[in-house]
Amino acid sequence: GVDLRQYSKQVELELQEVERASIRDYIKESENIASLHNQITACDAILERMEQMLGAFQCDLSSISSEIRTLQEQSVAMNLRLKNRRAVRRQLGQLLDELVVPAAMISTILEAPVTEPEFLEQLQELNGKINSVKEQAFRETVACADVQHILEKLKIKAVTKIREFVLQKIYSFRKPMTNYQIPQNALLKYRFFYQFLLGNERTAAQELREQYVDTMSKIYLSYFKSYTSRLMKIQYEEVAEKDDLMGVEDTAKKDILGLEMGGSFFSKPSLKNRNTVFTLGNRGSVIGAAELEGPIIVPHAAQKSDLRYPFESLFRSQHYALLDNSCREYLFLCDFFMVTGPSAQDLFNAVMGKTLTMFLKHMEGYVCDCYDGIAVFLCIHIVLRFKAIMAKRNIPAVDKYWDTLLEILWPRFEYILELNIQSIQSTDPQKLGFLDTRPHYIPRRYAEFSSAIVSINQTFPNEKTNALLGQLQVEVENFVLRVAAEFSSRKEQLIFLINNYDMMLGVLMERAVEESKEVEGFQQLLSARTQEFIEELLSPPFGGMIAFVKEAEALLEKGQLERLRGEEARVTQLARGFSSTWKASVEALSQDVMRSFSNFKNGTGIIQGALTQLIQYYHRFHKVLAQPPLRSLPARADLINIHHLMVELKKHKPNF
């Protein structure tokens, strides 16, 4: 509802008033504005001067930056020149060091003894210079020509002195009674001498090597030939011969014990060394840890003390000396002559070959006439253990020799076993003369021999050995059965079988492990024959009762007990007969057993088994009489109480 003309007029008046007010304010502040204008003009002049100064600074900085770039370029160039100069200086210095021959080197090589540390030091320096000159000459370095003739003369002088020194050491091996380990150790201190010769004068190196091989080959051959010969002089004079077999009857004088016992060849014979042919005794100690690597036998000391040894002990000593020397020699050759692998083996063979050949010929000659199976088998196991020792030391030097030695020993051992098997096969029991039931010497020899072989064979089992022992066992079992068949009564046969099985089992269990098939086999045989013998033993005094019990139990199984009603008189006789005679029968039985069996422990076991079996039969007799057809018999009153019988029988049990 406002009039626009009126409103616009009002606004115009207000604007005019504002304009007038602004003019008044401007007039009022005119002096300040003029002062501000002057200040702005002054600042503008100052800024103009600063702009000029900064422009000058910019020009200066541009100039400095250019100079810095120039300096950087110059620095990089100088660093490169310095690096190149240092590299050249280093190479030139190294070349000069390699080419220049100091006066100290010349005087030391020419005048100093080769054993002086200075000589060895200068020799190494000389070797380095010679190799460097060779390398530089290959690169056509002109400066090499200036020193080559000097180095050549020094090399010739060094080679001459080294050759004389090493030859002198090698010749010192040849002196009688020389401990060659001392010059060997001395040579090892100067192993660089040979390296120098090998690199600079191969002819001289080859000469020294050949001289060493020739010298040591002869020394080892002479030493071991003499040592082997002297060892064989202290062997037992009496050794196993071709007739010393299990099945061959001993015709030598019997020992006193055998005569006292009334025995012929059934008692243990006293042969020259028969106990060492089939028994191990203390011989097994030769493969024990203490003796296997123990000191070797000194023949002259043994002769002074009048000591004698079995062959396996001599073999152990001989081959331990070989093992010890072979290990030391192989290591020396590898170290001093700088050889490895096949080259080391070839060099070792050159040194020890003649000695090893001599050993093999000696073994072939001895073994072909040896009939001592235990000795041969011990030698085999000595070889296996020595072979393991060298493998542990990582020295293959004599591996082939050990294998060849085993190829000699194994067939001979098998041949000796086969001879023993054949000797048992060909033994005729009818030609043995008087027989008794005690252990026979052939099973005893077998048991001693088999237990020896089994105990030795435990560490390195061999199937061929086990097979031959099995064959030998079969032949011995057959032989025992053949001899037993010569007895007229079954009781004597069983006594003979039990005595022999028990003896063989006892001997085997002393050395062989209880789980061995030999022990298990004889345990089964002994158990079966013992049970049969107990039945045979009880038959004469108690056979009627035993037969009645078995018949009655058979009728009981068939349900025909009524057939027992007519057995009253028989039952009465059996019951009263047992009650009146059992004590005397048991006493006679016990005495009979103790007379029949040489092993007291075995005899007591059989008596105990017989009494136990008797109680079982009598208990079964009680049960039969308790059946309806016989329950009312008056004879039952004559029966002995089972517990009372057991108490009484315990009194007859033998005590140790």
MARGU-758543 format. One record per residue (C-alpha): residue number from 1; residue in one letter; x, y, z. Coordinates in steps of 0.2 Angstrom, whole numbers. Example, Ala and Ser with C-alpha at 12.3 -4.5 7.8 and 13.67 -1.06 7.14 Angstrom:
<atoms>
(1; "a"; (62; -22; 39)),
(2; "s"; (68; -5; 36)),
</atoms>
This chain:
<atoms>
(1; "g"; (0; 0; 0)),
(2; "v"; (16; 12; -1)),
(3; "d"; (16; 25; -15)),
(4; "l"; (31; 21; -26)),
(5; "r"; (34; 39; -31)),
(6; "q"; (34; 44; -13)),
(7; "y"; (46; 29; -8)),
(8; "s"; (58; 33; -22)),
(9; "k"; (59; 51; -17)),
(10; "q"; (63; 46; 0)),
(11; "v"; (77; 34; -5)),
(12; "e"; (84; 48; -16)),
(13; "l"; (85; 60; -1)),
(14; "e"; (93; 46; 10)),
(15; "l"; (106; 43; -4)),
(16; "q"; (110; 62; -5)),
(17; "e"; (112; 63; 14)),
(18; "v"; (124; 48; 13)),
(19; "e"; (134; 56; -1)),
(20; "r"; (135; 73; 9)),
(21; "a"; (141; 63; 25)),
(22; "s"; (154; 54; 14)),
(23; "i"; (161; 71; 8)),
(24; "r"; (162; 78; 25)),
(25; "d"; (172; 62; 31)),
(26; "y"; (184; 63; 16)),
(27; "i"; (187; 82; 19)),
(28; "k"; (190; 78; 37)),
(29; "e"; (203; 64; 33)),
(30; "s"; (211; 73; 18)),
(31; "e"; (227; 76; 28)),
(32; "n"; (229; 57; 33)),
(33; "i"; (225; 52; 15)),
(34; "a"; (239; 64; 8)),
(35; "s"; (251; 56; 21)),
(36; "l"; (247; 39; 16)),
(37; "h"; (250; 43; -2)),
(38; "n"; (267; 50; 2)),
(39; "q"; (271; 34; 12)),
(40; "i"; (265; 23; -3)),
(41; "t"; (277; 33; -14)),
(42; "a"; (292; 30; -2)),
(43; "c"; (288; 11; -1)),
(44; "d"; (287; 10; -19)),
(45; "a"; (304; 18; -21)),
(46; "i"; (312; 6; -8)),
(47; "l"; (304; -9; -17)),
(48; "e"; (312; -3; -33)),
(49; "r"; (329; -3; -25)),
(50; "m"; (326; -20; -18)),
(51; "e"; (321; -27; -35)),
(52; "q"; (338; -20; -42)),
(53; "m"; (348; -28; -28)),
(54; "l"; (339; -45; -30)),
(55; "g"; (342; -45; -48)),
(56; "a"; (361; -42; -45)),
(57; "f"; (360; -57; -32)),
(58; "q"; (352; -68; -46)),
(59; "c"; (366; -64; -58)),
(60; "d"; (379; -68; -44)),
(61; "l"; (370; -85; -40)),
(62; "s"; (370; -89; -58)),
(63; "s"; (388; -86; -59)),
(64; "i"; (392; -97; -43)),
(65; "s"; (381; -111; -49)),
(66; "s"; (391; -112; -65)),
(67; "e"; (407; -112; -56)),
(68; "i"; (401; -126; -44)),
(69; "r"; (397; -137; -59)),
(70; "t"; (414; -134; -66)),
(71; "l"; (422; -138; -49)),
(72; "q"; (411; -154; -49)),
(73; "e"; (417; -159; -66)),
(74; "q"; (435; -156; -61)),
(75; "s"; (433; -166; -45)),
(76; "v"; (426; -181; -54)),
(77; "a"; (440; -180; -67)),
(78; "m"; (453; -179; -53)),
(79; "n"; (445; -194; -43)),
(80; "l"; (445; -204; -59)),
(81; "r"; (464; -200; -62)),
(82; "l"; (468; -204; -44)),
(83; "k"; (459; -221; -45)),
(84; "n"; (468; -225; -61)),
(85; "r"; (484; -220; -53)),
(86; "r"; (481; -230; -38)),
(87; "a"; (476; -246; -48)),
(88; "v"; (492; -244; -58)),
(89; "r"; (502; -241; -43)),
(90; "r"; (495; -257; -35)),
(91; "q"; (498; -267; -50)),
(92; "l"; (515; -260; -53)),
(93; "g"; (519; -263; -34)),
(94; "q"; (513; -281; -35)),
(95; "l"; (522; -284; -51)),
(96; "l"; (538; -276; -43)),
(97; "d"; (536; -287; -28)),
(98; "e"; (534; -302; -38)),
(99; "l"; (548; -298; -50)),
(100; "v"; (561; -290; -38)),
(101; "v"; (572; -303; -30)),
(102; "p"; (578; -297; -13)),
(103; "a"; (596; -300; -7)),
(104; "a"; (589; -309; 8)),
(105; "m"; (581; -322; -2)),
(106; "i"; (597; -325; -13)),
(107; "s"; (608; -327; 2)),
(108; "t"; (595; -338; 12)),
(109; "i"; (593; -350; -3)),
(110; "l"; (611; -351; -7)),
(111; "e"; (618; -352; 11)),
(112; "a"; (605; -356; 24)),
(113; "p"; (603; -375; 29)),
(114; "v"; (586; -382; 22)),
(115; "t"; (581; -386; 40)),
(116; "e"; (581; -367; 45)),
(117; "p"; (563; -359; 46)),
(118; "e"; (570; -345; 35)),
(119; "f"; (574; -356; 21)),
(120; "l"; (557; -363; 21)),
(121; "e"; (550; -346; 21)),
(122; "q"; (561; -339; 7)),
(123; "l"; (557; -355; -3)),
(124; "q"; (539; -352; -2)),
(125; "e"; (542; -334; -8)),
(126; "l"; (553; -340; -22)),
(127; "n"; (540; -352; -27)),
(128; "g"; (527; -338; -28)),
(129; "k"; (540; -327; -39)),
(130; "i"; (543; -341; -51)),
(131; "n"; (524; -344; -53)),
(132; "s"; (521; -325; -55)),
(133; "v"; (535; -324; -68)),
(134; "k"; (528; -339; -78)),
(135; "e"; (511; -330; -78)),
(136; "q"; (518; -313; -83)),
(137; "a"; (529; -321; -96)),
(138; "f"; (513; -329; -104)),
(139; "r"; (506; -311; -104)),
(140; "e"; (522; -305; -113)),
(141; "t"; (528; -294; -99)),
(142; "v"; (545; -287; -104)),
(143; "a"; (551; -285; -86)),
(144; "c"; (551; -304; -84)),
(145; "a"; (567; -306; -94)),
(146; "d"; (577; -296; -82)),
(147; "v"; (574; -308; -67)),
(148; "q"; (571; -325; -76)),
(149; "h"; (589; -330; -76)),
(150; "i"; (591; -326; -57)),
(151; "l"; (576; -335; -52)),
(152; "e"; (581; -350; -63)),
(153; "k"; (598; -351; -54)),
(154; "l"; (589; -350; -37)),
(155; "k"; (577; -363; -42)),
(156; "i"; (591; -375; -47)),
(157; "k"; (601; -372; -31)),
(158; "a"; (585; -375; -20)),
(159; "v"; (580; -391; -30)),
(160; "t"; (598; -397; -27)),
(161; "k"; (598; -394; -9)),
(162; "i"; (580; -401; -6)),
(163; "r"; (584; -416; -16)),
(164; "e"; (600; -420; -6)),
(165; "f"; (590; -417; 10)),
(166; "v"; (575; -428; 6)),
(167; "l"; (587; -442; -1)),
(168; "q"; (597; -441; 15)),
(169; "k"; (581; -444; 25)),
(170; "i"; (575; -458; 14)),
(171; "y"; (592; -467; 15)),
(172; "s"; (591; -465; 34)),
(173; "f"; (576; -477; 34)),
(174; "r"; (588; -491; 28)),
(175; "k"; (599; -490; 44)),
(176; "p"; (597; -506; 55)),
(177; "m"; (585; -504; 70)),
(178; "t"; (579; -488; 63)),
(179; "n"; (562; -482; 69)),
(180; "y"; (556; -476; 52)),
(181; "q"; (542; -466; 60)),
(182; "i"; (554; -453; 66)),
(183; "p"; (561; -449; 48)),
(184; "q"; (543; -449; 42)),
(185; "n"; (538; -437; 55)),
(186; "a"; (553; -426; 50)),
(187; "l"; (548; -426; 32)),
(188; "l"; (531; -421; 36)),
(189; "k"; (538; -405; 43)),
(190; "y"; (545; -401; 26)),
(191; "r"; (531; -407; 15)),
(192; "f"; (532; -391; 5)),
(193; "f"; (549; -397; -2)),
(194; "y"; (540; -410; -12)),
(195; "q"; (527; -398; -17)),
(196; "f"; (541; -386; -23)),
(197; "l"; (549; -400; -33)),
(198; "l"; (533; -406; -40)),
(199; "g"; (529; -389; -47)),
(200; "n"; (546; -384; -53)),
(201; "e"; (557; -400; -56)),
(202; "r"; (545; -415; -59)),
(203; "t"; (560; -426; -63)),
(204; "a"; (568; -424; -46)),
(205; "a"; (551; -426; -38)),
(206; "q"; (548; -442; -47)),
(207; "e"; (566; -448; -42)),
(208; "l"; (562; -445; -24)),
(209; "r"; (545; -454; -25)),
(210; "e"; (553; -469; -33)),
(211; "q"; (567; -469; -20)),
(212; "y"; (555; -468; -6)),
(213; "v"; (544; -482; -13)),
(214; "d"; (559; -493; -17)),
(215; "t"; (566; -491; 1)),
(216; "m"; (550; -493; 11)),
(217; "s"; (544; -507; 0)),
(218; "k"; (560; -517; 5)),
(219; "i"; (559; -511; 23)),
(220; "y"; (541; -517; 25)),
(221; "l"; (544; -533; 16)),
(222; "s"; (560; -537; 27)),
(223; "y"; (551; -532; 43)),
(224; "f"; (535; -542; 41)),
(225; "k"; (544; -557; 33)),
(226; "s"; (555; -558; 48)),
(227; "y"; (541; -554; 60)),
(228; "t"; (530; -568; 53)),
(229; "s"; (544; -580; 53)),
(230; "r"; (548; -577; 71)),
(231; "l"; (529; -577; 76)),
(232; "m"; (527; -594; 69)),
(233; "k"; (541; -601; 80)),
(234; "i"; (531; -597; 96)),
(235; "q"; (515; -606; 90)),
(236; "y"; (509; -621; 99)),
(237; "e"; (520; -636; 94)),
(238; "e"; (505; -648; 93)),
(239; "v"; (491; -642; 81)),
(240; "a"; (476; -650; 74)),
(241; "e"; (479; -663; 60)),
(242; "k"; (469; -671; 47)),
(243; "d"; (463; -685; 59)),
(244; "d"; (458; -672; 73)),
(245; "l"; (439; -674; 68)),
(246; "m"; (424; -676; 78)),
(247; "g"; (420; -693; 72)),
(248; "v"; (438; -700; 73)),
(249; "e"; (441; -711; 88)),
(250; "d"; (455; -705; 99)),
(251; "t"; (468; -718; 102)),
(252; "a"; (479; -708; 114)),
(253; "k"; (480; -712; 132)),
(254; "k"; (464; -709; 141)),
(255; "d"; (465; -697; 156)),
(256; "i"; (465; -703; 174)),
(257; "l"; (447; -697; 177)),
(258; "g"; (441; -707; 162)),
(259; "l"; (450; -723; 169)),
(260; "e"; (443; -721; 186)),
(261; "m"; (425; -719; 180)),
(262; "g"; (428; -735; 170)),
(263; "g"; (425; -726; 154)),
(264; "s"; (433; -730; 137)),
(265; "f"; (431; -717; 123)),
(266; "f"; (415; -711; 131)),
(267; "s"; (424; -701; 144)),
(268; "k"; (433; -685; 138)),
(269; "p"; (449; -690; 130)),
(270; "s"; (466; -681; 134)),
(271; "l"; (473; -677; 117)),
(272; "k"; (488; -667; 113)),
(273; "n"; (478; -651; 112)),
(274; "r"; (461; -659; 108)),
(275; "n"; (453; -647; 120)),
(276; "t"; (458; -633; 109)),
(277; "v"; (452; -641; 93)),
(278; "f"; (434; -642; 98)),
(279; "t"; (432; -630; 113)),
(280; "l"; (434; -611; 113)),
(281; "g"; (440; -609; 131)),
(282; "n"; (449; -592; 132)),
(283; "r"; (453; -592; 113)),
(284; "g"; (438; -581; 110)),
(285; "s"; (446; -566; 120)),
(286; "v"; (457; -563; 104)),
(287; "i"; (442; -554; 96)),
(288; "g"; (437; -545; 112)),
(289; "a"; (439; -526; 113)),
(290; "a"; (454; -527; 125)),
(291; "e"; (465; -540; 115)),
(292; "l"; (459; -536; 97)),
(293; "e"; (468; -519; 97)),
(294; "g"; (480; -523; 111)),
(295; "p"; (499; -523; 109)),
(296; "i"; (507; -535; 96)),
(297; "i"; (516; -550; 102)),
(298; "v"; (535; -547; 104)),
(299; "p"; (543; -564; 98)),
(300; "h"; (559; -563; 107)),
(301; "a"; (551; -558; 123)),
(302; "a"; (539; -573; 122)),
(303; "q"; (553; -585; 118)),
(304; "k"; (562; -578; 134)),
(305; "s"; (547; -582; 144)),
(306; "d"; (544; -598; 135)),
(307; "l"; (526; -593; 130)),
(308; "r"; (517; -601; 116)),
(309; "y"; (501; -595; 107)),
(310; "p"; (487; -602; 96)),
(311; "f"; (488; -598; 78)),
(312; "e"; (474; -585; 79)),
(313; "s"; (483; -575; 92)),
(314; "l"; (499; -574; 80)),
(315; "f"; (487; -570; 66)),
(316; "r"; (479; -556; 76)),
(317; "s"; (496; -549; 81)),
(318; "q"; (503; -550; 63)),
(319; "h"; (488; -542; 55)),
(320; "y"; (486; -528; 68)),
(321; "a"; (504; -523; 65)),
(322; "l"; (499; -523; 46)),
(323; "l"; (484; -513; 50)),
(324; "d"; (493; -500; 61)),
(325; "n"; (507; -498; 48)),
(326; "s"; (496; -497; 33)),
(327; "c"; (485; -483; 41)),
(328; "r"; (501; -473; 46)),
(329; "e"; (509; -476; 29)),
(330; "y"; (493; -472; 19)),
(331; "l"; (491; -455; 28)),
(332; "f"; (509; -451; 26)),
(333; "l"; (508; -454; 7)),
(334; "c"; (492; -444; 5)),
(335; "d"; (500; -430; 16)),
(336; "f"; (518; -429; 9)),
(337; "f"; (515; -434; -9)),
(338; "m"; (499; -425; -10)),
(339; "v"; (489; -439; -18)),
(340; "t"; (471; -444; -16)),
(341; "g"; (458; -457; -22)),
(342; "p"; (465; -470; -35)),
(343; "s"; (482; -461; -35)),
(344; "a"; (484; -463; -17)),
(345; "q"; (479; -482; -18)),
(346; "d"; (491; -485; -32)),
(347; "l"; (506; -477; -23)),
(348; "f"; (501; -487; -7)),
(349; "n"; (501; -503; -17)),
(350; "a"; (518; -499; -24)),
(351; "v"; (525; -497; -6)),
(352; "m"; (515; -511; 2)),
(353; "g"; (511; -523; -12)),
(354; "k"; (526; -535; -10)),
(355; "t"; (522; -536; 9)),
(356; "l"; (503; -540; 5)),
(357; "t"; (508; -553; -8)),
(358; "m"; (520; -561; 5)),
(359; "f"; (506; -561; 18)),
(360; "l"; (494; -570; 6)),
(361; "k"; (506; -583; 1)),
(362; "h"; (510; -587; 19)),
(363; "m"; (491; -588; 23)),
(364; "e"; (488; -599; 8)),
(365; "g"; (503; -611; 13)),
(366; "y"; (497; -612; 31)),
(367; "v"; (478; -613; 28)),
(368; "c"; (479; -627; 16)),
(369; "d"; (486; -638; 29)),
(370; "c"; (476; -632; 44)),
(371; "y"; (462; -642; 52)),
(372; "d"; (458; -631; 67)),
(373; "g"; (441; -625; 62)),
(374; "i"; (440; -613; 77)),
(375; "a"; (457; -605; 73)),
(376; "v"; (451; -602; 55)),
(377; "f"; (434; -595; 60)),
(378; "l"; (442; -583; 73)),
(379; "c"; (454; -577; 60)),
(380; "i"; (439; -574; 49)),
(381; "h"; (431; -563; 62)),
(382; "i"; (448; -554; 66)),
(383; "v"; (448; -549; 48)),
(384; "l"; (430; -543; 48)),
(385; "r"; (434; -533; 64)),
(386; "f"; (450; -525; 57)),
(387; "k"; (440; -521; 41)),
(388; "a"; (427; -512; 51)),
(389; "i"; (441; -503; 61)),
(390; "m"; (449; -496; 44)),
(391; "a"; (432; -492; 37)),
(392; "k"; (429; -481; 53)),
(393; "r"; (446; -473; 51)),
(394; "n"; (441; -470; 32)),
(395; "i"; (456; -478; 26)),
(396; "p"; (453; -490; 11)),
(397; "a"; (471; -495; 8)),
(398; "v"; (470; -513; 12)),
(399; "d"; (451; -517; 8)),
(400; "k"; (456; -528; -7)),
(401; "y"; (468; -537; 4)),
(402; "w"; (455; -541; 17)),
(403; "d"; (443; -547; 4)),
(404; "t"; (456; -559; -3)),
(405; "l"; (461; -565; 14)),
(406; "l"; (442; -569; 17)),
(407; "e"; (442; -578; 0)),
(408; "i"; (456; -589; 7)),
(409; "l"; (449; -592; 24)),
(410; "w"; (430; -595; 21)),
(411; "p"; (432; -610; 9)),
(412; "r"; (444; -618; 21)),
(413; "f"; (433; -616; 36)),
(414; "e"; (418; -624; 26)),
(415; "y"; (430; -638; 21)),
(416; "i"; (434; -642; 39)),
(417; "l"; (416; -642; 44)),
(418; "e"; (412; -653; 29)),
(419; "l"; (426; -665; 35)),
(420; "n"; (419; -666; 52)),
(421; "i"; (401; -669; 45)),
(422; "q"; (408; -683; 34)),
(423; "s"; (418; -691; 49)),
(424; "i"; (402; -692; 59)),
(425; "q"; (392; -699; 45)),
(426; "s"; (405; -713; 42)),
(427; "t"; (406; -718; 61)),
(428; "d"; (399; -735; 63)),
(429; "p"; (392; -737; 81)),
(430; "q"; (395; -756; 80)),
(431; "k"; (413; -753; 79)),
(432; "l"; (414; -743; 94)),
(433; "g"; (416; -757; 106)),
(434; "f"; (410; -757; 124)),
(435; "l"; (395; -745; 126)),
(436; "d"; (388; -736; 141)),
(437; "t"; (374; -724; 144)),
(438; "r"; (385; -709; 149)),
(439; "p"; (388; -694; 137)),
(440; "h"; (398; -699; 121)),
(441; "y"; (413; -690; 116)),
(442; "i"; (407; -686; 98)),
(443; "p"; (391; -676; 104)),
(444; "r"; (402; -667; 117)),
(445; "r"; (415; -662; 104)),
(446; "y"; (400; -656; 93)),
(447; "a"; (392; -646; 107)),
(448; "e"; (409; -638; 112)),
(449; "f"; (413; -634; 94)),
(450; "s"; (395; -628; 89)),
(451; "s"; (394; -617; 104)),
(452; "a"; (411; -610; 100)),
(453; "i"; (406; -606; 82)),
(454; "v"; (389; -599; 87)),
(455; "s"; (396; -587; 100)),
(456; "i"; (409; -581; 88)),
(457; "n"; (397; -579; 74)),
(458; "q"; (385; -568; 84)),
(459; "t"; (393; -551; 79)),
(460; "f"; (394; -555; 61)),
(461; "p"; (381; -568; 57)),
(462; "n"; (384; -578; 41)),
(463; "e"; (370; -589; 33)),
(464; "k"; (383; -601; 26)),
(465; "t"; (390; -605; 43)),
(466; "n"; (372; -607; 50)),
(467; "a"; (368; -619; 36)),
(468; "l"; (384; -630; 39)),
(469; "l"; (381; -630; 58)),
(470; "g"; (363; -635; 55)),
(471; "q"; (369; -650; 44)),
(472; "l"; (382; -654; 57)),
(473; "q"; (368; -654; 70)),
(474; "v"; (357; -666; 60)),
(475; "e"; (372; -678; 58)),
(476; "v"; (376; -678; 77)),
(477; "e"; (357; -681; 81)),
(478; "n"; (357; -695; 69)),
(479; "f"; (373; -702; 76)),
(480; "v"; (366; -702; 94)),
(481; "l"; (351; -711; 88)),
(482; "r"; (362; -724; 79)),
(483; "v"; (372; -727; 95)),
(484; "a"; (356; -728; 105)),
(485; "a"; (349; -741; 94)),
(486; "e"; (364; -752; 99)),
(487; "f"; (357; -754; 117)),
(488; "s"; (345; -769; 119)),
(489; "s"; (332; -761; 131)),
(490; "r"; (322; -745; 128)),
(491; "k"; (326; -739; 145)),
(492; "e"; (345; -739; 141)),
(493; "q"; (342; -731; 125)),
(494; "l"; (332; -717; 133)),
(495; "i"; (346; -714; 147)),
(496; "f"; (359; -713; 133)),
(497; "l"; (349; -701; 123)),
(498; "i"; (344; -690; 138)),
(499; "n"; (362; -690; 145)),
(500; "n"; (369; -684; 128)),
(501; "y"; (355; -671; 124)),
(502; "d"; (357; -664; 142)),
(503; "m"; (376; -663; 140)),
(504; "m"; (374; -654; 123)),
(505; "l"; (361; -642; 129)),
(506; "g"; (371; -638; 144)),
(507; "v"; (387; -634; 134)),
(508; "l"; (377; -624; 121)),
(509; "m"; (369; -614; 134)),
(510; "e"; (385; -609; 142)),
(511; "r"; (390; -599; 126)),
(512; "a"; (375; -598; 114)),
(513; "v"; (360; -587; 117)),
(514; "e"; (345; -596; 123)),
(515; "e"; (335; -591; 108)),
(516; "s"; (347; -600; 96)),
(517; "k"; (339; -614; 85)),
(518; "e"; (352; -626; 92)),
(519; "v"; (347; -623; 110)),
(520; "e"; (328; -624; 105)),
(521; "g"; (331; -640; 95)),
(522; "f"; (339; -649; 109)),
(523; "q"; (327; -643; 122)),
(524; "q"; (313; -651; 113)),
(525; "l"; (322; -667; 110)),
(526; "l"; (327; -668; 129)),
(527; "s"; (309; -664; 134)),
(528; "a"; (302; -677; 123)),
(529; "r"; (314; -691; 128)),
(530; "t"; (313; -686; 147)),
(531; "q"; (294; -688; 146)),
(532; "e"; (296; -705; 138)),
(533; "f"; (309; -711; 150)),
(534; "i"; (297; -706; 165)),
(535; "e"; (284; -717; 158)),
(536; "e"; (297; -731; 156)),
(537; "l"; (303; -728; 173)),
(538; "l"; (286; -729; 181)),
(539; "s"; (280; -744; 171)),
(540; "p"; (289; -758; 181)),
(541; "p"; (282; -754; 199)),
(542; "f"; (266; -745; 194)),
(543; "g"; (263; -751; 177)),
(544; "g"; (247; -761; 182)),
(545; "m"; (239; -746; 190)),
(546; "i"; (244; -734; 175)),
(547; "a"; (237; -747; 162)),
(548; "f"; (220; -749; 172)),
(549; "v"; (218; -730; 173)),
(550; "k"; (221; -728; 155)),
(551; "e"; (208; -742; 151)),
(552; "a"; (195; -735; 163)),
(553; "e"; (197; -717; 156)),
(554; "a"; (195; -724; 139)),
(555; "l"; (179; -733; 144)),
(556; "l"; (173; -718; 153)),
(557; "e"; (174; -708; 137)),
(558; "k"; (164; -721; 128)),
(559; "g"; (151; -722; 142)),
(560; "q"; (155; -740; 145)),
(561; "l"; (158; -739; 164)),
(562; "e"; (147; -755; 167)),
(563; "r"; (161; -765; 160)),
(564; "l"; (172; -761; 175)),
(565; "r"; (160; -771; 187)),
(566; "g"; (170; -787; 184)),
(567; "e"; (187; -778; 189)),
(568; "e"; (184; -779; 208)),
(569; "a"; (198; -791; 211)),
(570; "r"; (210; -782; 200)),
(571; "v"; (206; -765; 208)),
(572; "t"; (208; -773; 225)),
(573; "q"; (225; -780; 221)),
(574; "l"; (231; -763; 213)),
(575; "a"; (225; -753; 228)),
(576; "r"; (233; -764; 241)),
(577; "g"; (249; -767; 231)),
(578; "f"; (252; -748; 229)),
(579; "s"; (249; -745; 247)),
(580; "s"; (262; -758; 252)),
(581; "t"; (275; -756; 240)),
(582; "w"; (275; -737; 234)),
(583; "k"; (289; -731; 246)),
(584; "a"; (301; -745; 242)),
(585; "s"; (297; -743; 223)),
(586; "v"; (300; -724; 224)),
(587; "e"; (316; -726; 234)),
(588; "a"; (322; -739; 221)),
(589; "l"; (317; -727; 207)),
(590; "s"; (327; -713; 214)),
(591; "q"; (342; -723; 216)),
(592; "d"; (341; -730; 198)),
(593; "v"; (339; -712; 191)),
(594; "m"; (354; -705; 201)),
(595; "r"; (365; -719; 195)),
(596; "s"; (359; -718; 177)),
(597; "f"; (362; -699; 174)),
(598; "s"; (379; -690; 175)),
(599; "n"; (371; -673; 177)),
(600; "f"; (365; -672; 195)),
(601; "k"; (353; -658; 191)),
(602; "n"; (346; -667; 177)),
(603; "g"; (343; -683; 187)),
(604; "t"; (334; -673; 201)),
(605; "g"; (323; -665; 188)),
(606; "i"; (319; -682; 181)),
(607; "i"; (315; -689; 199)),
(608; "q"; (304; -674; 202)),
(609; "g"; (295; -676; 185)),
(610; "a"; (292; -695; 189)),
(611; "l"; (285; -691; 206)),
(612; "t"; (274; -678; 199)),
(613; "q"; (268; -690; 186)),
(614; "l"; (265; -703; 199)),
(615; "i"; (254; -692; 209)),
(616; "q"; (244; -687; 194)),
(617; "y"; (241; -706; 189)),
(618; "y"; (236; -710; 207)),
(619; "h"; (225; -695; 208)),
(620; "r"; (217; -701; 192)),
(621; "f"; (216; -719; 200)),
(622; "h"; (206; -711; 214)),
(623; "k"; (194; -702; 202)),
(624; "v"; (191; -719; 193)),
(625; "l"; (187; -728; 209)),
(626; "a"; (175; -714; 213)),
(627; "q"; (164; -719; 198)),
(628; "p"; (147; -728; 202)),
(629; "p"; (152; -745; 197)),
(630; "l"; (167; -745; 209)),
(631; "r"; (162; -732; 222)),
(632; "s"; (156; -746; 234)),
(633; "l"; (171; -757; 233)),
(634; "p"; (180; -761; 250)),
(635; "a"; (197; -758; 242)),
(636; "r"; (194; -740; 242)),
(637; "a"; (198; -740; 261)),
(638; "d"; (215; -745; 256)),
(639; "l"; (218; -730; 246)),
(640; "i"; (231; -717; 252)),
(641; "n"; (225; -699; 254)),
(642; "i"; (232; -689; 240)),
(643; "h"; (239; -675; 251)),
(644; "h"; (247; -687; 263)),
(645; "l"; (255; -695; 247)),
(646; "m"; (261; -678; 241)),
(647; "v"; (269; -675; 258)),
(648; "e"; (278; -692; 259)),
(649; "l"; (284; -690; 241)),
(650; "k"; (292; -673; 245)),
(651; "k"; (303; -682; 257)),
(652; "h"; (311; -691; 242)),
(653; "k"; (314; -676; 232)),
(654; "p"; (333; -674; 231)),
(655; "n"; (341; -659; 238)),
(656; "f"; (357; -650; 232)),
</atoms>
